[in-house]
């Protein structure tokens, strides 16, 4: 069974819409709960859109921690990954967490 990214994106968009409607209709639940759920699904949607559009921005930094002089972080390099192998790894990672959260509080 393959993973259809466009279908999953559409599912997440529909879920976001239903959360917004629930927030307007159900005043009994706390507003923070709706905002938390909305933030969760927006972050998942952002991940899938990045996978679909092959937008993987990578930043490599070096963190030096010295007891005497303190800590310092140096930016080493920034680049974009757009290859198919990165897409496959990202989909695998996304599905690994999706398959494990069937009984999530947010769904």
Secondary structure, DSSP 8 states (H G I E B T S, - for coil): ----HHHHHHHHHHHHHHHHHHHHH--SS-HHHHHHHHHHHHHHHHHHHHHHHT-EEEEEEEEEEETTTEEEEEEEEEEEE--HHHHHHHHHHHHHHHHT-TT-TT-
